[in-house]
Amino acid sequence: MKNCALYSSQFDLEQVHELLRSMYPQDRIELNEDKTHITVTHKKWFSKKTKGFNIMTSRTHPEQFTAMIQGMMNFLGQIDANRPQLQEKVLIKCSTLNMVIGIETDEDISQEFFNELLQLADQLDALIFWGGGSLLNAQGQLLLDTNGDSEVEDYTVTAHPSLLDDARPQSASGIQRKERSERILTEQGIPFNPHLPARAGEEHTRIRTLDEVARRAVALCLAALKGECLGAGESAEDTAALVQEVIDKYDADSFFSPAERRFTHQHGAEQQEVISFSWGYEAYYVMLWALGYVQELGAPRQLCNVGQAVGYLQQCNTFEEFISQASFRSASEILDEADLIYRYNWVCVDSRVKETTPPAGLNGGIAYERHRALNWLICYLDQEWDDVRTDT
């Protein structure tokens, strides 16, 4: 058997390096520049054997990793399992994964090498995907295979410490919110994943403050404005002058995230940056909704009306005036939308993985931007804007 991969909630590449060094103290260990490929070479007289560890994480390859995990969850979720509760726990574990280590070897994996992989899996609290479609725990026991069989009766879900805030017991409000979202999707004729867990309720969630949201709205609008102007062919000089004029008007220089600051203050921008930041209008629209300027978000189908959205900010002369006219939404309303977009975005990601068009006119780009914005609003994993994840 050659086909094997380890899936872990960890994402520290240095940790993997140190573990392999401790496991193979007498062997030569080589890393590529970004430490995502490790080769272990064992020399014995006139022969040598190599083992390769090809690593991808949610940080090094975010889009590829998300698509891969989504495909894995789709595959496992469609199995008619003999122990459905165990299957659901496995799927929850999959939603916490941050790293995959693909094993490369010229020969079939021997029992000795398999035992070494179990040691590595135990240290990384990893799942093992074994050739033929079998998923094993860190002890080498079968959790689930394509026939729905398993060798264990239960499985304890663990996650990286950064995910502990979202590994709390489900609350009654979170379960009710999940049921509400699924009713909405059903009414709209949108297929959904019933295995997606309920999210944390009011009692376990901190909502961003009015001031934080207003600042984020201004920053998003200004970064998107620069992207829009450059994308429309405006000169870098004229665009910079316009953006700086608005920054001065709202005293907004401290509102930007590090990535936004680099983008808004640099001369011009690369095309990919222009496109990426222009999409920020959709996240800005969510902030306007949270501030009460926009009445309803609706399903992520149509691009927001940029002129109207920017108009809410233009009509104010100062940042203080922008805040004073806001009517901040309740935690319950924000959590409702956060749960719903979580499930909308799963549908869009699932469609992208399957290379199909999202159902009911859903737009994956809009769903992603809204998901990111709402996750920031509910302090998902306590991440700041540049690091906010949109796990599905």
N, C-alpha and C positions, 0 to 999 in steps of 0.2 A: 504494500500500500504506500503510495507516494503523496496522495492528495490529503492534506491536513492543514488546518489553520486554527489559531487560538484567538478568541475574542475576549477582550478585557474591558472593564470600566476605567482602568487606569489610562493615562496618556503621557506619562513621563518617559521619554525615550532614554534618558540617562539611567533610569531604573532598570530598563531592559538590558542595557549595556552592562551594568554592574552585576546583574543576576547571571548573565551568560559568562562573564569573567570569573565569577565565583564557581560556576558549574564546570568550567573548562579551564582550570588554572594552568595546565601544561600546554594548551593549544594556542595557536596564533589567532588572534581576533582582529578583524579589520572592519572599519566603518567607512561608509561613503561620507561625503561632505556634510549632508544634512542629517546623518545618523539614522536614516530610514531603511538602510540595508546593512546587515551585519553578516559577515562570513566567518565561520569557525573552521579552521583547518587543522586536522590531526595528522601528524606525520609519523610513520612507522617504518623504519628502515628504508626500503626503496619504494614505498607506496605512500599515498596520502589520500585522506577522505575529507570532503568539505560538506558543511551544512550551512545552508543559507536561511536567513531570517529577514523576510521582506516586510516592512512595517508601514502601515498607513493609520493615521489617527484623525480624529475629528478636527484637529487643529492644523495638521500639515496638509490635508486634502479634504476640506469641509464638504464640498459638493459631492465628490466621489464617495466619500464615506457615508454621507446621509443616504445617497441613492442605494449604496450596497446594503446598508442595514435595513432600509425600507424593503428592498427585495427579499432579504433574508426573513424579515417578519411576515411578509406576504406568503412566502413559501411555507414557513412553519405554521402560520395561522390557518392555512387551507387544509392541513392534515386532520383527518378524522381521528383524534386522539382517544385512546382508551381511558386516559385520565385527564379530562378537560381542565380541571383546576390546576394540575401540574403544568399543562400546556400554557395556561394563562400566565402563570408565574414565570415561565420561561420567556414569554413574550414581553413581560414587564422588564425582565432582566435585559433582554435585547434592547429595550428602549434606553437603557442606561449606558450602553457600550460606547467606548471612546477609541478603541484600538483594535486592529486586527494584525496578526502576525502570520504571514503565509510561510509555510515551511518548504524549503527547496532542498532536494537531495537527489543524487544520481541513482540511488538504489531504493528498494523498498524500505519502509521504516521498520527497523528491527525492534525486538522487544526491549533491548537496552536503550535505544533512542526513544522509544515510546515512554519508557519510565522516566527518562530525562525530561520529556515534554510534560509529563504529569507533574514533575517537580516544578517546572516553570509555570505551569497553569495554576498550581497551588499558590505560588508566590504572588501571582498576578490576579488571583481569584477569577480565573478565566473559564470560559466554555471552550470545548474542543469540537470543531466541526470535522468529522472523520469522513473520508471518502465514501461515496455511496449515499450520502444524505443523513448520516447519523450524528446526533448532537450528544456529546458526553459532558459530564461534570468534571471538576478538577481531580476527582478520584478515579476517573476512567469509566464510570458507570453510565449506562445509556439513559439519557433523559428523554429523548424522543427520536424516533426514526420515521421514515416515510410510510411505514405501516401503522403508525400511531402507537407503537409499543414503547415501553420504558421499563427499566430495571429498578427504579426507585418509586416510592409512593409520594414523596414530597420534595420540595426544593425551597431553600431559603434565599430570597432575593437580597443581594447586597449591591452596593454601588460605591463609586468614588465619593469621598467626603463632600466634594462640591455639589453633589446631587442629594445630600441628605435632606435638604429642605423640601425636596419634592418626593421623598420616600416616606413621608409621614403617613399615619393611618388615614384612610379615607374618611371624610366627614359627611354627615347627613346632607349638608348644603351642597357639597361637591358632587355627591351621587345624584341629588335632585337636578343639579345643573347639567350633568352629563345626560340625564334622561330628557331634559328639556331640549338640549342641543340636538339629540338624536331624533326627537319628534319633528323639529324644524327641518332637518335634513330629509327625513322621510316624506314630509309634506311637499318638499321641493323635488322629490324624486331623485335624490342624490344618494348613491350607495356609500355606506360608511363602514368603518372598522369597529365592531362592537368590543374588540379586545383592548382598545385604547382606554387607559384607566381614567377614573374621575380625578380631577385636579383638586388642589387644596382649597378649602373654603375660607370664609372671612376670618375665622379664628386663627388661621395659620398664615395669613397673607398680609404683607405690608404694601399699601398702595402709595405710589409717589405723591408728593404734595402738590398743591396748586402751583406754587412757585417753580418747582422742578419741571412740571409739565409745560408750563408757559415758556420757560427758558428753552426746553427741548424743542418746542414748536418753532420758536424763532430760529434756532440753529438749523433745524431741518429745512425750513423754508429758504434760508439764505444759501445753504449749500446746494439745494435743488435749483435755486435761482441762477447760481453761477453755472451749474451744469446745463440748464436750459439755454442760457444766453450763448455759451460757447457752442452748444449743439446746433443753435440756429445760425451760427456763422458770425456772431458778433466778435469784435476784436478783443484780444486779451486785455488791452489797456482800458477800453470802455467798460468791459465787464467788471474789471477790478475796481474801477471808480464807482460804479453803481453799487456793488456789494459793500464797499467800504462806506458809502453814503448811508446805507440802511443799517450797517453795524453801528455807526456813530449815532444814528437817530434813536436806536433802541438800547444804546450802551451795551451791546451784545458780545463784545470781544471775549468775555469769560464764559459764554454759553456753550462753546463748541467742545466736542470730544476731540481727542488728539488727532484722529484721522480727518475729521472735518476741518480742524484748524490747518493742517497741512494742505488740504485741498483748497480751502478758501483763500489762503494767504500766498499760495504759490503763483507764479506767472503762468497763465494758461493751464492746460491739463491734458493728459493722455485721453484718447477716445473712450477707453473702457471706464476710466474714472468719470468722464462726463455722463456716460450712460448710467452708471451705477448710482451716482449722486442725484441725477435727475429723477430716478425712481423714488427718491426721498419725499417727493410730494405726497405719495400715498401714505407714508408714515406720518407726515405732517397733518394729513387729513384726519388720521386717527386721534392725534393730539387735539385738533380742533373739536372733534366729537367729544372727547373727554372733558374739554373746557366748556362744552355746551354751545359752541358756535354752530356746530353741525348737528342736526336733529337725529339723524339715523344713518348707520353705516350700511346696512343691507348686506346681501351676499357679495363676495368679491368678484364682481363681473365687469363693471365699467370703470374706466379710469376716472379719477376725480376731476371735477371742473376746476382746472388750475387757476383760471382767472378769478373765479368766485372765491376759491380757497385763499389765494393771496390777498384778495380784497379785504378779508376780515382783519388782516394785519395792517394793510395800507391805510385803512380808515382810522387807525389809532395814531396819535402823534408821539406817544411815549410807551415804554414797556409797562409802566404803571397803569396807563389807561387800558392797555390790552388785558391786563389782569382784572382790572375793576369791572370790565364788561363780561367777564367769564361767569359761568354758572356750573361749578364743578360737579361732575356726576358722582353718584354714590359708589361705594366699593362693590355693592351687589351688582350694579349695572356693568361696571368695568369687568368683573369676574364672569358675568354672563357672556360678554363679547369675547373675552379671552378663551373661554372654554369652547365657544362655537368656532372661532377662527382656528383653533388647534385642530378641530375635526375637518374643517374646510381644507386646511392646508395639507392634511394627510391625504385627502382625496386627490389634490393636485400633484403631490409628490408621487403618489401611487400611479397616477396617469403618466407622469414623466418617466418613471421606471419602466412602465409597460409600453412606452412610446405610443400612447393613445391620446386623444383629445379629452381634456377634462369634461365631465358631464355638466349639463345644465348651464353651459356658458361660463363656467368658472374660469378665472384667469389666474394662473399660477404665480405670476409676478406680483399681482396685487395681493394675493393671499399671503405670500411670503412677507411682503413689507408690513402688512397689517399684523401678521403673527409676531413679527419682531417688535413692532411698536407696542402691542398689547402685552407681550412678555416683559418688556421694559417697564410698562406701567404697573405690573403686579410684582415687580422685583424678582422675576424668575431667576433662581440661582444667585441672587444678589449681584448680577452682572451689570457692568456699566455699558453704555450704548455700543461702543465698538466691539464688545465681546458677547452681546446678547445672542443666544442660541434659539433656534426654532425647531427643537426636537419634536418629531412626530412618531 
